[in-house]
Amino acid sequence: IVQKAAERGVRIVFTDVPAVEPMRGVHYHQVYFEKLRELEKRYANMKVIRFPDPYYPVKLFIEQVHYECEGAERLSNEFYSHVMPQILRFAPPEKQ
């Protein structure tokens, strides 16, 4: 997908939402983001943007993947203050 997008001049942003803290040491998470970083180095049309802390404390989750109210609020605030500005710098909206 990244290669086809590059051929067409399309920019791609990969981001994820923070996972529950115990996932920090999971090998899969480390390998997944290493592979994304490798792709990012190969393709100028691709950017990986992560949250300031990609792992939130357990208390911010109802269960493993769904946030409780405080967690959802933190996610929303960090998305609009940290992630979205980077997306707009990398891939600004086209002028009409």
C-alpha positions as CSV (number, residue, x, y, z in Angstrom):
1,I,0.0,0.0,0.0
2,V,2.8,2.4,0.9
3,Q,4.6,1.8,-2.4
4,K,1.4,2.3,-4.4
5,A,0.7,5.5,-2.5
6,A,4.2,6.8,-3.1
7,E,3.8,6.1,-6.9
8,R,0.7,8.3,-6.8
9,G,2.1,11.0,-4.6
10,V,-0.2,10.1,-1.7
11,R,1.0,10.6,1.9
12,I,0.3,8.1,4.6
13,V,0.3,8.6,8.3
14,F,0.3,5.6,10.7
15,T,-0.7,6.2,14.2
16,D,-2.0,4.1,17.1
17,V,-3.8,4.8,20.2
18,P,-2.0,4.2,23.5
19,A,-2.2,0.6,24.8
20,V,-2.5,-0.5,28.4
21,E,0.8,-0.2,30.3
22,P,1.5,-4.0,30.7
23,M,1.8,-4.2,26.9
24,R,4.9,-2.0,26.9
25,G,7.2,-5.0,27.1
26,V,5.3,-7.2,24.6
27,H,7.7,-8.3,21.8
28,Y,4.9,-7.9,19.2
29,H,4.6,-4.2,19.9
30,Q,8.3,-3.6,19.6
31,V,8.6,-5.6,16.3
32,Y,5.5,-3.9,14.9
33,F,6.9,-0.4,15.4
34,E,10.4,-1.3,14.3
35,K,8.9,-2.5,11.0
36,L,6.9,0.7,10.6
37,R,10.0,2.8,11.3
38,E,11.9,0.7,8.6
39,L,9.1,1.6,6.1
40,E,9.2,5.2,7.2
41,K,12.9,5.4,6.3
42,R,12.3,3.8,2.9
43,Y,9.3,6.0,1.9
44,A,9.3,9.8,2.1
45,N,5.5,9.7,1.7
46,M,5.0,7.9,5.0
47,K,5.2,9.0,8.6
48,V,4.7,7.2,11.9
49,I,3.2,9.4,14.6
50,R,2.9,8.1,18.1
51,F,1.3,9.6,21.2
52,P,3.7,11.3,23.8
53,D,3.4,8.1,25.9
54,P,2.1,5.2,23.9
55,Y,1.2,3.3,27.0
56,Y,-1.4,4.4,29.5
57,P,-1.8,3.2,33.1
58,V,-4.3,0.4,33.7
59,K,-6.6,2.7,35.7
60,L,-7.5,4.6,32.5
61,F,-9.0,1.5,30.9
62,I,-12.3,-0.3,31.5
63,E,-10.7,-3.4,30.1
64,Q,-7.7,-4.1,27.9
65,V,-8.6,-1.9,24.9
66,H,-11.4,0.5,25.9
67,Y,-10.8,3.6,27.9
68,E,-12.8,4.8,30.8
69,C,-13.8,8.5,30.9
70,E,-10.5,10.0,32.2
71,G,-8.6,7.8,29.7
72,A,-10.8,8.9,26.8
73,E,-10.4,12.5,27.8
74,R,-6.6,12.2,27.9
75,L,-6.5,10.4,24.6
76,S,-8.6,13.1,22.9
77,N,-6.5,16.0,24.4
78,E,-3.2,14.4,23.4
79,F,-4.5,13.6,19.9
80,Y,-5.5,17.2,19.2
81,S,-2.5,18.7,20.9
82,H,0.2,16.3,19.8
83,V,-0.8,14.0,17.0
84,M,-3.0,16.2,14.8
85,P,-0.6,19.1,14.5
86,Q,2.1,16.6,13.2
87,I,-0.4,15.1,10.7
88,L,-1.2,18.6,9.4
89,R,2.5,19.5,9.1
90,F,3.2,16.3,7.2
91,A,0.1,16.2,5.0
92,P,-1.5,19.7,5.0
93,P,-5.0,19.9,3.4
94,E,-4.9,20.9,-0.2
95,K,-6.0,24.4,-1.0
96,Q,-9.3,24.5,-2.9
